[in-house]
Amino acid sequence: MYLSWLAKAGNDKTANDLVQRYRKRLEFQLFDLNNDPEEMNNLANNPEFNTKINELKSAIQKWMKEQGDDYVSL
């Protein structure tokens, strides 16, 4: 599928947008998969979800520490 997007990206804005979205992902992404199964609306910057984002950041930092991964950029 990705190769077909690349082929179309040169002359199709929608295909180009998809390719760029795939290549340049945001650091944090949060989606409502029930209402947005295609993950088009990133909720990570919505203040309503700050508590959930912080919960998830803490959980991944804890998991990384348990795995011996001391890289921290969150």
Secondary structure, DSSP 8 states (H G I E B T S, - for coil): -HHHHHHHHTT-HHHHHHHHHHHS--S-----TTT-TT--S--TT-GGGHHHHHHHHHHHHHHHHHTT------
